[in-house]
């Protein structure tokens, strides 16, 4: 897709959101079911069922997906799509591109081994390796706009209000 096609595709959507701001508010959902046979949760991905389980560092077999890995994969996917979209809009030619996300965890926290150890990622690093002849100022703008418009990155960075409920069925 080139910049003109991208703009043409997004123009009516942007106009609708300008004239009807409420139309831009959409609730995304993820659903899963607890596996009664093992310590796993089957997540509906829209394409197939993905079974998530314990990471091997917490006693898992390694056969199921780790939810921490899935979080990093979601970040990579969103950041990669955002980078490509912004590069297209700015007409920055990319001959290649890789996105890498790494996150550091102290599993003592999630296992309750050390009450002072944090539960969750202590640090997440996101890196883009791109092949391009574009000047550095264009690449600086590309990174700035990718950070600004990547939904998953902004969600992780800004920590939205989160609520939890447990319902008896």
C-alpha positions in Angstrom: 0.0 0.0 0.0 1.3 3.4 -0.9 0.7 6.7 1.0 -2.1 7.9 -1.3 -4.0 4.6 -0.9 -3.5 4.7 2.9 -4.8 8.3 3.0 -7.7 7.5 0.8 -8.7 4.5 2.9 -8.4 6.4 6.2 -9.9 9.7 5.1 -13.6 8.7 5.4 -12.9 7.0 8.7 -11.2 10.1 10.1 -14.0 12.3 8.8 -16.6 10.2 10.5 -14.8 10.3 13.8 -14.5 14.1 13.5 -18.2 14.6 12.9 -19.3 11.8 15.3 -16.6 11.4 18.0 -18.6 8.7 19.8 -18.2 6.5 16.8 -14.5 6.3 17.5 -15.0 4.7 20.9 -14.9 0.9 20.4 -14.6 -1.8 23.0 -12.1 -4.6 22.1 -12.7 -7.9 23.8 -10.7 -11.0 24.5 -12.3 -14.2 25.8 -10.9 -17.4 27.1 -12.0 -20.5 29.0 -10.3 -22.2 31.9 -9.0 -25.6 31.0 -10.3 -28.1 33.6 -7.6 -30.7 32.9 -4.5 -28.6 33.3 -3.3 -25.2 34.4 -4.2 -23.4 31.2 -6.6 -21.0 29.6 -7.9 -21.3 26.1 -8.0 -17.9 24.5 -10.1 -17.1 21.4 -7.8 -15.2 19.1 -10.3 -14.6 16.3 -8.4 -17.0 14.0 -8.0 -20.0 16.3 -7.9 -21.1 19.9 -4.5 -20.4 21.7 -3.8 -22.3 24.9 -1.9 -20.2 27.5 -0.3 -21.8 30.4 2.4 -21.4 33.0 5.9 -20.4 31.9 8.5 -23.1 32.4 10.2 -20.8 35.0 7.0 -21.2 37.1 6.5 -25.0 36.6 4.9 -25.0 33.1 5.6 -27.6 30.5 6.5 -25.0 27.8 3.8 -26.5 25.5 1.3 -23.7 26.1 1.8 -20.0 25.3 3.1 -17.8 28.1 0.9 -14.8 28.7 4.0 -12.6 29.2 5.3 -13.7 25.8 1.9 -12.9 24.4 2.0 -9.4 25.8 5.4 -8.8 24.2 4.1 -10.4 20.9 1.1 -8.0 21.0 3.5 -5.1 21.5 5.7 -6.3 18.6 2.7 -6.7 16.3 1.1 -3.3 17.1 4.4 -1.5 16.9 5.4 -3.2 13.6 2.0 -2.3 12.0 2.2 1.2 13.4 5.8 1.7 12.2 4.9 0.5 8.7 1.8 2.6 8.5 3.7 5.8 9.6 6.5 5.0 7.2 4.0 4.6 4.4 2.2 7.8 5.3 5.5 9.8 5.5 6.8 8.0 2.3 9.8 6.6 4.0 10.9 3.6 2.0 11.8 0.6 4.1 13.7 -2.2 2.5 13.5 -4.4 5.6 12.4 -4.2 9.1 12.4 -6.2 12.3 10.8 -5.5 15.7 12.1 -6.9 18.9 10.5 -6.6 22.4 12.3 -7.9 25.5 11.0 -7.8 29.0 12.6 -8.6 32.3 10.7 -10.5 35.0 11.6 -11.7 38.5 9.6 -14.9 38.9 10.1 -14.8 42.7 7.3 -12.3 42.8 4.7 -14.2 40.8 5.5 -17.4 42.7 5.3 -15.7 46.1 8.8 -16.7 47.0 9.8 -13.1 48.0 7.0 -10.7 49.0 9.3 -7.8 48.1 9.9 -9.0 44.5 7.7 -7.3 42.0 5.0 -9.2 40.0 5.1 -8.3 36.4 7.7 -6.8 34.0 10.3 -4.6 35.6 11.5 -3.3 32.2 10.4 -3.7 28.6 12.6 -2.7 25.7 11.3 -2.2 22.2 13.7 -2.0 19.2 13.2 -1.5 15.5 15.9 -2.6 13.1 15.1 -1.1 9.7 16.8 -1.0 6.3 16.4 2.4 4.7 18.3 5.2 3.0 16.1 7.8 4.7 17.9 10.6 6.5 18.1 10.5 10.3 15.6 13.4 10.8 13.0 11.3 9.0 13.8 8.3 11.1 13.6 10.3 14.3 10.1 11.5 13.2 9.2 7.9 12.3 10.1 6.7 15.8 8.4 9.6 17.5 5.1 9.0 15.6 5.3 5.2 16.0 5.6 5.7 19.8 2.7 8.2 19.7 0.3 6.1 17.7 1.0 2.5 18.9 -1.9 1.5 21.0 -0.2 -1.3 22.9 2.9 0.7 23.5 0.9 3.7 24.9 -1.3 1.3 27.0 1.8 -0.3 28.6 3.5 3.1 29.0 0.6 5.0 30.5 -1.0 2.3 32.6 -4.8 2.7 32.0 -7.4 2.3 34.7 -8.0 -1.4 35.2 -10.7 -3.1 37.1 -11.2 -6.7 38.1 -14.4 -8.7 39.0 -15.1 -12.2 40.0 -18.6 -13.4 39.3 -20.2 -16.7 40.3 -22.0 -18.4 37.4 
